[in-house]
Amino acid sequence: MKVKTSIQRGAKYLCVKFGEVVTAIEQVAVVNGLAMWEIERQLGSGLRKRLIVSARSLMPVEATIAST
């Protein structure tokens, strides 16, 4: 089951959980009505790590730049 969110596949978002810019890969589940997204995070050594977070922990990068 998919939940309609404003998150788009392949777009960059600020993950408030880590405080880093991540790439949204795809919606993988719905837990208690919240869309869960697989994201890809770039580590300092060039490695990439994939994690699953809720959609509400992702903020568009453009909105965070405009608010500063």
CYANA upper distance limits for C-alpha pairs under 8 A (distance plus 0.5 A):
  1 MET  CA     29 ALA  CA      7.77
  1 MET  CA     30 VAL  CA      7.41
  2 LYS  CA     27 GLN  CA      7.94
  2 LYS  CA     29 ALA  CA      7.85
  2 LYS  CA     30 VAL  CA      7.49
  2 LYS  CA     35 ALA  CA      7.89
  3 VAL  CA     30 VAL  CA      7.63
  3 VAL  CA     33 GLY  CA      8.21
  3 VAL  CA     34 LEU  CA      8.06
  3 VAL  CA     35 ALA  CA      6.40
  5 THR  CA     35 ALA  CA      8.08
  5 THR  CA     55 ALA  CA      8.08
  7 ILE  CA     11 ALA  CA      8.30
  7 ILE  CA     24 ALA  CA      8.09
  7 ILE  CA     55 ALA  CA      7.68
  8 GLN  CA     24 ALA  CA      7.42
  9 ARG  CA     23 THR  CA      8.44
  9 ARG  CA     24 ALA  CA      5.81
  9 ARG  CA     25 ILE  CA      5.83
  9 ARG  CA     26 GLU  CA      6.19
 10 GLY  CA     23 THR  CA      6.34
 10 GLY  CA     24 ALA  CA      5.77
 10 GLY  CA     25 ILE  CA      6.23
 11 ALA  CA     23 THR  CA      6.19
 11 ALA  CA     24 ALA  CA      6.30
 12 LYS  CA     21 VAL  CA      6.97
 12 LYS  CA     22 VAL  CA      6.11
 12 LYS  CA     23 THR  CA      5.10
 12 LYS  CA     24 ALA  CA      7.01
 12 LYS  CA     60 PRO  CA      7.48
 12 LYS  CA     61 VAL  CA      7.00
 13 TYR  CA     21 VAL  CA      5.99
 13 TYR  CA     22 VAL  CA      5.91
 13 TYR  CA     23 THR  CA      6.72
 13 TYR  CA     24 ALA  CA      7.69
 13 TYR  CA     58 LEU  CA      6.24
 13 TYR  CA     59 MET  CA      5.88
 13 TYR  CA     60 PRO  CA      5.22
 13 TYR  CA     61 VAL  CA      5.61
 14 LEU  CA     19 GLY  CA      7.02
 14 LEU  CA     20 GLU  CA      6.11
 14 LEU  CA     21 VAL  CA      4.92
 14 LEU  CA     22 VAL  CA      6.65
 14 LEU  CA     58 LEU  CA      6.17
 14 LEU  CA     59 MET  CA      5.59
 14 LEU  CA     60 PRO  CA      6.69
 14 LEU  CA     61 VAL  CA      6.15
 14 LEU  CA     64 THR  CA      8.32
 15 CYS  CA     19 GLY  CA      6.06
 15 CYS  CA     20 GLU  CA      6.15
 15 CYS  CA     21 VAL  CA      6.64
 15 CYS  CA     22 VAL  CA      6.95
 15 CYS  CA     57 SER  CA      6.24
 15 CYS  CA     58 LEU  CA      5.26
 15 CYS  CA     59 MET  CA      6.97
 16 VAL  CA     20 GLU  CA      7.76
 16 VAL  CA     57 SER  CA      6.00
 16 VAL  CA     58 LEU  CA      6.93
 16 VAL  CA     59 MET  CA      7.85
 17 LYS  CA     57 SER  CA      6.95
 20 GLU  CA     41 ARG  CA      8.33
 21 VAL  CA     41 ARG  CA      7.84
 21 VAL  CA     61 VAL  CA      8.05
 22 VAL  CA     39 ILE  CA      6.88
 22 VAL  CA     40 GLU  CA      6.19
 22 VAL  CA     41 ARG  CA      5.49
 22 VAL  CA     42 GLN  CA      7.71
 23 THR  CA     39 ILE  CA      6.02
 23 THR  CA     40 GLU  CA      5.70
 23 THR  CA     41 ARG  CA      7.31
 24 ALA  CA     37 TRP  CA      7.37
 24 ALA  CA     38 GLU  CA      6.83
 24 ALA  CA     39 ILE  CA      5.07
 24 ALA  CA     40 GLU  CA      7.07
 25 ILE  CA     37 TRP  CA      7.63
 25 ILE  CA     38 GLU  CA      5.92
 25 ILE  CA     39 ILE  CA      5.77
 25 ILE  CA     40 GLU  CA      7.33
 26 GLU  CA     37 TRP  CA      6.16
 26 GLU  CA     38 GLU  CA      5.99
 26 GLU  CA     39 ILE  CA      7.92
 27 GLN  CA     35 ALA  CA      7.26
 27 GLN  CA     36 MET  CA      6.29
 27 GLN  CA     37 TRP  CA      4.80
 27 GLN  CA     38 GLU  CA      6.70
 28 VAL  CA     35 ALA  CA      8.33
 28 VAL  CA     36 MET  CA      6.39
 28 VAL  CA     37 TRP  CA      6.13
 28 VAL  CA     38 GLU  CA      6.90
 29 ALA  CA     35 ALA  CA      6.64
 29 ALA  CA     36 MET  CA      5.65
 29 ALA  CA     37 TRP  CA      7.73
 30 VAL  CA     34 LEU  CA      5.87
 30 VAL  CA     35 ALA  CA      5.12
 30 VAL  CA     36 MET  CA      6.19
 31 VAL  CA     35 ALA  CA      7.10
 31 VAL  CA     36 MET  CA      7.49
 34 LEU  CA     54 SER  CA      6.98
 34 LEU  CA     55 ALA  CA      7.48
 34 LEU  CA     56 ARG  CA      8.48
 35 ALA  CA     54 SER  CA      6.32
 35 ALA  CA     55 ALA  CA      6.02
 36 MET  CA     52 ILE  CA      6.90
 36 MET  CA     53 VAL  CA      6.01
 36 MET  CA     54 SER  CA      4.85
 36 MET  CA     55 ALA  CA      6.27
 37 TRP  CA     52 ILE  CA      5.89
 37 TRP  CA     53 VAL  CA      5.97
 37 TRP  CA     54 SER  CA      6.49
 37 TRP  CA     55 ALA  CA      6.70
 38 GLU  CA     50 ARG  CA      7.11
 38 GLU  CA     51 LEU  CA      6.06
 38 GLU  CA     52 ILE  CA      4.86
 38 GLU  CA     53 VAL  CA      7.06
 39 ILE  CA     50 ARG  CA      5.99
 39 ILE  CA     51 LEU  CA      5.87
 39 ILE  CA     52 ILE  CA      6.57
 39 ILE  CA     53 VAL  CA      7.79
 40 GLU  CA     48 ARG  CA      6.93
 40 GLU  CA     49 LYS  CA      6.09
 40 GLU  CA     50 ARG  CA      4.90
 40 GLU  CA     51 LEU  CA      6.95
 41 ARG  CA     48 ARG  CA      6.05
 41 ARG  CA     49 LYS  CA      5.68
 41 ARG  CA     50 ARG  CA      6.69
 41 ARG  CA     51 LEU  CA      8.15
 42 GLN  CA     46 GLY  CA      6.88
 42 GLN  CA     47 LEU  CA      6.54
 42 GLN  CA     48 ARG  CA      5.06
 42 GLN  CA     49 LYS  CA      6.98
 43 LEU  CA     47 LEU  CA      5.77
 43 LEU  CA     48 ARG  CA      6.28
 43 LEU  CA     49 LYS  CA      7.68
 53 VAL  CA     57 SER  CA      7.40
 54 SER  CA     58 LEU  CA      7.99
 59 MET  CA     63 ALA  CA      7.85
 59 MET  CA     64 THR  CA      7.85
 60 PRO  CA     64 THR  CA      7.25
 61 VAL  CA     65 ILE  CA      6.89
 62 GLU  CA     66 ALA  CA      6.75
 63 ALA  CA     67 SER  CA      6.78
 64 THR  CA     68 THR  CA      7.13
